[in-house]
Amino acid sequence: MIKKTLLLFPLMIYGGESFFNFYTFNANNAISLKNITTDWSGEYKSPKGSFKVLHLLDLKLGYKNKNFSIAYILKNSLYIKASKNFSDLLYSVKQSENLDKNRIYNLNFNLDSFATYGIEISKELYKYKQKSFTLSLKGSFSLLKGFFLQNANIKGSAFANNTKDYSFKAIMDYYYSKNYFYNLSVKRPSSIGYNSSFLLEGEFKKYTFKIDFQNLLGYLFWKNAPYSNVHLEAKSNIQSDKKYNPLVYGYEGKRNLKQKISPLVYAKISYNFDNFKLFLKNIKYKSFYLPSFGFEKNFYLWKTSLEYENRFHTLTFFLKRDNFSFTLGLENPNINKSKSITLGINFSHFL
């Protein structure tokens, strides 16, 4: 990444700014982030509806002037939507807890994840200004190279034979760069793709608004991606079989895959009082809606805001001064127990 920034130097003779933007959001509705990728220990909250996991990461390093920018980018996203029964069973197995005898667990599971890097060009497309009303539209286009793929759909069920033993059957469609469900060595695939986004911002009297249509139209085209269509069957004891080899049969091979980059829509409206602002915000990604509200206030040279997000109950603090900003959000003040975390760092430097 550092070597690639040398290619931006010719642009810097025109002035403008170099910039670095980093943002990540990680959340689930069942267990702390610290434990979700390990042993699922700690406090567990059984989901009211579906078990959901969301991870978003966006990194940009580039050059910008008044109405144009070019940047090297890294994007990573992970989305999981599974049945409540899936997370309940997984927690019980991980913690060797007694099962509900004769309970049938619905094991529906959907996973969509990718990681890419590439180059993004952004430009202001339209600007309108009057005394009490301003409006601007910006567009961006990216060329991408994909290097990580996970796309899976599982349908099945498990049955608790007694409080200690269970059996399950499932059918799985699975594209991947690494097989996480059973032991299988594969050659990592790659892809090329594109992505486009639009940003609409405006101000009317004491109101300001922003609608950011990220990934409005984007695809990754994977060539010869490892693919499995298999049946999984297993019987297990929750105390003795922490790891086991299920019976796997079906089809394994390679296929081309056209993977859609799911749109992320960010909308915010603010009302400006004399000394502070109040705002409402909502983010939509796949089946996630993340409504939030908060306020902004200036303290001397610092711009600050405090925001509460309703789905994962994330409280986010924002701090900005000159060309630097920092964002931190947690569901729980104890980071080891938090089910969500937001982290953002933005920095720019005039040339």
C-alpha positions in Angstrom: 0.0 0.0 0.0 2.8 2.4 0.9 4.6 1.8 -2.4 1.4 2.4 -4.4 1.1 5.9 -2.9 4.1 6.9 -4.9 1.9 6.8 -8.0 -0.2 9.6 -6.5 2.8 12.0 -6.4 2.2 13.5 -9.9 -1.3 14.6 -8.8 0.0 16.4 -5.8 1.6 19.2 -7.8 -2.0 20.5 -8.3 -2.4 21.0 -4.6 -5.3 19.4 -2.7 -4.9 16.9 0.1 -3.7 13.4 0.8 -6.1 11.4 3.0 -6.5 8.2 5.0 -9.9 6.9 6.0 -10.6 3.8 8.0 -14.0 2.6 9.3 -15.2 -0.7 10.7 -18.4 -1.9 12.3 -18.8 -5.3 14.0 -21.9 -6.6 15.7 -24.0 -9.6 16.6 -27.1 -10.0 18.7 -26.2 -13.1 20.9 -22.7 -13.0 22.5 -19.7 -10.8 23.0 -17.4 -10.2 20.0 -14.5 -11.4 22.0 -16.0 -14.9 22.4 -18.0 -15.3 19.2 -15.0 -16.5 17.2 -13.6 -18.7 20.0 -15.5 -20.7 22.7 -18.8 -18.8 23.0 -18.2 -18.5 26.7 -19.6 -15.6 28.8 -23.1 -14.2 28.8 -25.4 -15.5 26.0 -28.6 -13.7 24.9 -30.8 -15.9 22.8 -32.0 -13.9 19.8 -35.7 -12.9 19.7 -35.9 -13.5 15.9 -32.9 -14.5 13.8 -29.3 -14.8 14.8 -27.4 -12.0 13.0 -23.8 -11.1 12.5 -22.5 -8.1 10.6 -18.9 -7.0 9.8 -18.0 -4.0 7.6 -14.6 -2.7 6.9 -13.6 0.2 4.5 -10.1 1.6 4.1 -9.0 4.3 1.7 -5.7 6.0 1.0 -5.5 8.6 -1.6 -5.6 12.1 -3.0 -8.4 14.7 -3.2 -9.1 18.2 -4.3 -12.3 20.3 -4.3 -14.4 18.0 -6.6 -12.2 15.0 -7.4 -10.5 12.1 -5.5 -8.6 9.0 -6.3 -7.8 6.3 -3.8 -6.5 2.8 -3.2 -9.2 0.9 -1.3 -9.7 -2.2 0.8 -13.2 -3.5 1.5 -14.3 -6.5 3.6 -17.8 -7.5 4.6 -19.4 -10.4 6.4 -23.1 -11.1 6.8 -24.7 -14.0 8.7 -28.4 -14.6 9.2 -29.3 -17.8 10.9 -32.2 -19.3 12.8 -32.5 -18.7 16.6 -32.3 -22.5 17.0 -28.9 -22.5 15.3 -27.3 -20.1 17.8 -29.1 -21.8 20.7 -27.7 -25.2 19.7 -24.2 -23.9 19.0 -24.0 -22.2 22.4 -25.3 -25.4 24.2 -22.7 -27.6 22.4 -19.8 -25.1 23.0 -20.6 -24.9 26.7 -21.6 -28.6 27.2 -25.0 -27.5 28.5 -27.9 -29.9 28.7 -30.2 -29.9 25.7 -33.9 -29.8 25.7 -34.9 -33.5 25.3 -36.8 -34.1 22.0 -36.4 -30.5 20.9 -36.1 -30.1 17.1 -33.6 -27.3 16.1 -34.2 -25.5 12.8 -30.7 -25.0 11.3 -31.3 -22.5 8.5 -28.1 -20.5 7.9 -27.0 -17.9 5.3 -23.5 -16.5 5.0 -22.2 -13.9 2.5 -18.7 -12.5 2.8 -15.9 -11.1 0.6 -12.7 -9.1 0.7 -11.4 -6.9 -2.2 -8.8 -4.3 -3.0 -8.7 -1.8 -5.9 -8.9 1.7 -7.0 -11.7 4.2 -6.6 -12.3 7.5 -8.5 -14.9 10.0 -7.1 -16.1 13.3 -8.7 -18.7 15.9 -7.9 -21.4 15.6 -10.5 -23.8 18.4 -9.6 -24.0 21.4 -7.3 -26.8 23.9 -6.7 -26.8 26.9 -4.4 -29.3 29.5 -3.4 -29.6 31.7 -0.3 -31.3 29.1 1.9 -30.8 25.9 -0.1 -27.8 24.0 -1.3 -27.6 20.6 -3.0 -24.6 18.5 -4.2 -24.3 15.1 -5.8 -21.1 13.1 -5.9 -20.4 9.8 -7.7 -17.7 7.2 -7.4 -16.6 4.2 -9.4 -14.3 1.4 -8.3 -12.4 -1.4 -10.1 -11.9 -4.3 -7.7 -9.8 -7.4 -7.2 -11.4 -10.0 -4.9 -9.2 -12.3 -2.8 -11.5 -13.8 -0.2 -14.9 -15.5 -0.7 -17.5 -17.1 1.6 -21.0 -17.7 0.3 -23.1 -20.4 1.9 -26.7 -21.5 2.4 -27.6 -24.4 4.8 -31.0 -25.9 5.4 -31.4 -28.7 7.9 -32.4 -29.7 11.4 -31.0 -31.2 14.6 -32.8 -33.4 17.1 -31.9 -33.7 20.8 -32.2 -37.5 21.4 -31.7 -36.7 25.1 -30.0 -34.0 27.2 -26.5 -35.0 26.1 -26.8 -36.5 22.6 -28.1 -35.0 19.4 -28.0 -35.7 15.6 -28.4 -33.5 12.6 -28.9 -33.6 8.9 -28.4 -30.6 6.5 -27.9 -29.7 2.8 -25.4 -27.1 2.0 -24.6 -25.0 -1.1 -21.2 -23.4 -0.5 -18.7 -21.2 -2.5 -15.4 -20.5 -0.7 -11.7 -19.6 -0.8 -11.2 -21.6 2.3 -13.5 -24.4 3.6 -14.5 -23.7 7.2 -17.1 -26.4 7.5 -15.0 -29.5 6.9 -11.5 -30.4 6.1 -10.7 -29.8 2.4 -7.7 -28.1 0.8 -8.4 -25.9 -2.2 -6.7 -23.4 -4.5 -7.7 -19.9 -3.5 -9.8 -18.3 -6.3 -9.7 -14.6 -7.4 -12.1 -12.3 -9.0 -12.4 -9.0 -10.8 -15.3 -6.6 -10.3 -16.7 -3.1 -10.2 -18.7 -1.0 -7.8 -20.5 2.4 -8.0 -21.8 4.7 -5.3 -23.6 8.1 -5.0 -23.7 10.7 -2.3 -26.4 13.3 -2.1 -26.0 16.2 0.5 -28.1 19.3 1.1 -29.1 22.1 3.4 -32.3 23.9 3.8 -32.6 26.7 6.3 -31.9 24.9 9.7 -32.0 21.4 8.2 -29.2 19.4 6.7 -29.5 16.0 5.1 -27.3 13.3 3.7 -28.1 10.2 1.7 -25.2 7.9 0.8 -25.9 5.1 -1.6 -22.9 2.9 -1.2 -22.4 -0.2 -3.4 -25.5 0.9 -5.4 -24.4 -1.3 -8.3 -21.5 -3.7 -7.9 -20.5 -7.2 -8.7 -17.5 -9.6 -8.2 -16.9 -12.2 -10.9 -15.2 -15.2 -9.4 -13.5 -17.7 -11.8 -13.3 -21.3 -10.9 -14.4 -20.8 -7.3 -14.4 -24.0 -5.2 -18.0 -25.1 -4.8 -19.7 -27.8 -2.7 -23.3 -29.1 -2.8 -23.2 -31.7 0.0 -25.3 -33.5 2.6 -24.1 -33.4 6.1 -25.0 -36.0 8.7 -23.7 -36.5 12.2 -24.4 -37.8 15.7 -22.7 -36.3 18.6 -22.4 -36.1 22.4 -22.0 -32.5 23.7 -19.5 -33.6 26.4 -17.1 -35.9 24.4 -17.3 -34.7 20.8 -16.1 -31.1 20.8 -14.7 -31.9 17.4 -16.1 -34.6 15.1 -16.0 -35.7 11.5 -19.6 -35.8 10.1 -20.6 -37.9 7.1 -20.3 -35.8 4.0 -21.4 -36.8 0.6 -22.5 -34.9 -2.5 -20.7 -32.8 -5.2 -17.4 -30.9 -5.0 -15.9 -29.0 -7.9 -15.4 -25.5 -9.3 -17.8 -23.0 -10.7 -17.9 -19.4 -11.8 -19.8 -17.1 -9.5 -21.3 -13.7 -10.0 -21.5 -12.3 -6.4 -23.5 -9.1 -5.9 -22.0 -6.5 -3.6 -24.9 -5.6 -1.4 -25.9 -2.0 -1.2 -25.5 0.0 2.0 -27.7 3.0 2.3 -26.9 5.7 4.9 -29.4 8.4 5.6 -29.1 11.3 8.0 -31.1 14.4 8.8 -30.2 17.1 11.3 -31.8 20.2 12.8 -29.5 23.0 13.7 -30.2 24.9 16.9 -28.1 27.9 18.0 -25.6 25.9 20.0 -26.0 22.3 18.9 -27.6 19.9 16.4 -30.1 17.0 16.8 -30.1 14.3 14.2 -31.8 11.1 13.1 -29.9 8.4 11.1 -30.6 5.1 9.6 -28.3 2.5 7.9 -29.7 -0.4 5.8 -27.6 -3.4 4.7 -29.4 -6.5 3.5 -32.0 -7.3 6.2 -30.3 -5.0 8.7 -31.8 -1.7 9.7 -29.7 0.3 12.1 -31.8 3.4 13.3 -30.1 5.9 15.6 -30.4 9.3 17.0 -28.0 11.8 18.7 -26.7 15.3 19.0 -23.7 17.3 17.8 -22.0 20.2 19.6 -18.8 22.2 19.3 -16.4 22.7 22.2 -13.8 25.3 21.4 -12.0 23.9 18.4 -13.5 20.4 18.7 -16.6 19.1 17.0 -18.2 16.3 19.0 -21.3 14.0 18.7 -22.9 11.3 20.8 -25.1 8.8 19.0 -27.3 5.8 20.2 -28.0 3.0 17.7 -31.2 1.0 18.5 -30.7 -2.5 17.0 -27.4 -3.5 18.6 -27.6 -0.7 21.3 -24.3 0.8 20.3 -23.3 4.1 21.9 -20.9 6.0 19.6 -18.7 9.0 20.4 -17.3 11.2 17.6 -14.5 13.7 17.9 -13.1 16.0 15.1 -10.6 18.8 14.9 -9.2 20.3 11.7 -8.2 17.4 9.4 -8.5 14.6 12.0 -11.5 12.7 13.3 -12.0 9.7 15.6 -15.0 7.5 16.1 -15.6 4.8 18.8 -18.8 2.9 19.6 -19.5 0.1 22.0 -22.6 -1.8 23.1 -21.1 -2.3 26.5 -18.5 0.0 28.2 -16.5 -3.2 29.0 -15.0 -4.0 25.6 -14.6 -7.6 26.6 -18.3 -8.0 27.0 -19.5 -5.8 24.1 -21.5 -7.3 21.3 -20.7 -4.4 18.9 -17.9 -2.1 18.2 -17.5 0.8 15.8 -14.1 2.3 15.0 -13.2 5.1 12.6 -10.1 7.2 11.9 -9.9 9.9 9.2 -6.9 12.0 8.5 -6.0 14.4 5.7 -3.0 16.6 5.0 -2.8 19.7 2.8 -0.1 19.4 0.1 
